[in-house]
């Protein structure tokens, strides 16, 4: 019988082990802001390289070759590299508690028009 690899588990928030984040930053607005400052630019900016590559393809000449190289790089990064799961990184993000950035979360506007 073969062995099955177990799926990575989220670190427990109630663990008594040492934390990665200083107490004044863990679970505060500043911690949430720090996580947002790291991840939001990556999330928003991830669309730029594919659009730039397509633009360069239609420019012709050497720019077309640069566009092809950029597409090759994007494909390699998407399918050629496997990033290992790092428990310490997940614990860091979890301890910073990105939800503390928001004082409250609510839906506003014409909610009657929203079909459920």
N, C-alpha and C positions, 0 to 999 in steps of 0.2 A: 504494500500500500504506500502511496506517495504522501508526502507531507504538503500541507497547504500553507502558503504564506499568510500570516495574519495581516489584516489591514491596519494602517497606522491609526492610533487613537489620539484624540485630543488630550492635551495635558490637563490634569485635574486642577481646578481653581482652588480646591480645598486642601491641596497637598501642603504638608508642613515643611517641605524642602525649601531651600533658600531661593529667593526670587532673583530674577535677572535685572529688575527695574528698581531704582531707588524708591523708597516709600513715598516721597513727595511727588513722584511722577506716576506711580502705579494707580490705575483706576481713576485718574483725574482728567479734567478738561485738557490740561497740557499734554498728557499722554495720548489722549484721543486726537488732539491737533497734530502731534508728532507723527502718528500713524497716517493721518490724512495727508500730511505734507509729503510723506514718502510714497504712498500708493496712488493718490489721485493723479499726479502728473504722469506716472507710468501708465495708468489706465486711459487717460485722455490722449496721451502722446503716442500710444501704440498704433494708432491708425496712420501716422505720418509716413513711416517708411514704405508701406505698400503703395500709398498714393504717389509718393516721390518716385518710386521705381517705375510706375506706369507713366508718369509724366516724362521721365527721362527716356523711356522707350520711344515715345512719340517725338522727341526732340531730334533724333537722328544723330549720325556721326559718332563721335566718341561718347557722347552722352547716352546713346543707346546701349553701348557696351557697359557703361556704368549702371544703367538700369537693369541690365541682365545680371550683372554681378550682384547688385543689391537684392534682386529676386532670389538668386542662388543663396545668398547669405540668409535671407529670411526663411527659406525652405530648410536650410541646414539647421538654423536655430530652432525651428518648430519641430522638425522630425529627427534630426541627427544627434541632439544632445538630450540626455536624460539627467535631470536634476534630482539628486538624492533627497529624500525626505529628512528634514532636520528638526528633531523635536525641540531643540533649544530655540529655534526661530519661531516655531508655532507658539511656544510658551511665552516668548517675548511679546509677540503681537497680542496674545490673549491677556497678558498681565497689563499691557498698556491700555486695554479696554477702549477700543475705538468708539464704542457707543456713548462714552462720556462726553464726546464732543458736542452732542445734541442735548439741549436742555429738555426738549420734548419732541415727540414725533406724532404728527397728526395730519389727517387729510382735511383739506379745506377746499372751498369752491362749490361748484354745482354738483354736489354728490348725488342729488336725485336723478341726474342725467346719466349716472354711471350704471350700466347694466351689469347685474351679477349673474 
